[in-house]
Amino acid sequence: MKKAVMASPMAKRQLSKLGENIKMARLRRNLSLRAVSQRAGISLNTVVAIENGESGVSIGAILNVLHCLSLAEDISKVALDDVLGRKLQDLELEPKKRAPKKIKSHELLDLLKEPK
């Protein structure tokens, strides 16, 4: 039995907006729900669930619908410019401040023997 996905209020709004966008794209192309479901290889109810922004729909089903609408490339734009992630990464990249490595005794003797 599938476990229900509990989406946050923000996620619900975003899924609803995504569903609206997909529905508008389908209508602009003058495609029926049945035509999209057949082309995507998913059930009619799944297409309706996508357009309603339901959280239990798999990403694969959403991607199949986007492909049918010639919008599959849009998925590659998700998290493309991760400004916050890059800033966090840059903070981690600062060189660690360490004491210099210990000089081995024979290297120290060589330094002492060198004429100045």
N, C-alpha and C positions, 0 to 999 in steps of 0.2 A: 504494500500500500504506500502511495506517495505521501510524503510529509508536506504539509502546506507551508508555503513560503510566507513569512511575515515581513511585509515591507514597511519601512518607516513612512511617516506622512510625506516627507520630502520625496522619497522614492516613488510613492504612489502618484504624486503630482507629475513627476518626470515620466513615469510609465504612461500616464494618461496623455501627456503632451506627445510622447512618441507615438502612441496609438492614433491620436488625432492626425499627426503628420503623415503616418502611413495611410490612413483612410483617405486623406485629401490627395495624396499621390496616386492612390488607386482610382479615385473618382476623376482626377484630371486625365488619366489615361483611358477613361471610360471602360474600366474592367469591372466585372461583377465579382462578388465574393466567391462564387463558385469557380470562376475562371482562375482566380488567384490561388484558391485552394488546390485545384487540379495541377496547375503549373508548379506550385511549391511542393506538391506531394504530401500535403497535410490535410486534416479534416476542415470542413467548413467552420465547425465550432472553434477550432484553433485560430483561424483567421479572425473570427469575431472577437475571440479573447484578446488577440494582439491589438486589434483596433480599440478595444475597451480598456486597454492598459492593465490587464490582469497580470499579477506578478508570478503566477505559476507556469507561464509559458517558457519553453526552453529557448535559449539564445539561438540554437540551431534553426528552430522554426521561424524565429524573427528574421534571421539571416536569409533563409529560403524565400521569405516574402519580399525582403529588400532586393534580392537577386531578381525575382520576377518583375519588380518595378524598376529595374536597372539602377538601383541605389545601393548595391552591395559595397561599393567603394567607400560609401559614407562611414561604414563601420571602422575603417582604418583611421578615421579622424578622432575616434574616441581616445582620450588621454594622450593625444599626439604632442601637445605642448604643455607638459606638466611643470608649470612654473614653480609651484611649491616643492615638488619632488626634487627639482634641480637645485633649488636653494638649500634644501636639507642635505642633498648629496654634496654640495660645495662645502658645507660646514664640516662634513666628515672628511673631506679631502685635505684639510689643513695639515701640514707636516707636524708630526709629533715632536715636541721639544725633548731631546734626550742629551745626556752628557756624552761627550765624545768617547769613542771606544778606548779601552785601555791599551797603552802601548806595551808591546811585548818587551821583555828585558833585553833581548839581543838587538831589537830596534832602537831601544834607548841608548845602549852602548854605542851603536853606530852613530847616533845623533851626537853623542858626547865627543866622539873621536873626530868628527868633521871639523876641519880648520875653518875659522871664521874670517 
